[in-house]
Amino acid sequence: MPAMNVSDKAAHVLFYFIQTILLARALVKNHTLDWVHRGYIVAALSTLIFGILLEVIQEMFIPGRTGDWMDVAANAVGIGLAYPFHRFTCRKID
């Protein structure tokens, strides 16, 4: 089993959490429930693809760097944690 640097994984979770929230907020055109879901889904998928591509690029094209699937897993955790926060901040105030 590979050694995991906890602070590295925590940084991945935090960065991808923030990135997903910011992108989802930018994509939400109005605060209807439909747009809140769409904005998050688009943000989550594009952020996840971005993270995977970065790991592949590191593995294949950057000497001395390797791609790490545990980084992708940490990214996915951050993306998943962003959903409840996004929903909470986008809820309608009646």
Buried (B, 14 or more C-beta within 10 A) or exposed (E): EEEEEEEEBEBBBEBBBEBBBEBBBEBBEEEEEEBBBBBBEBBBEBBBEEBBEBBEEBEEEEEEEEBBEBBBEBBBBBBBBBBEBBBEEBEEEE
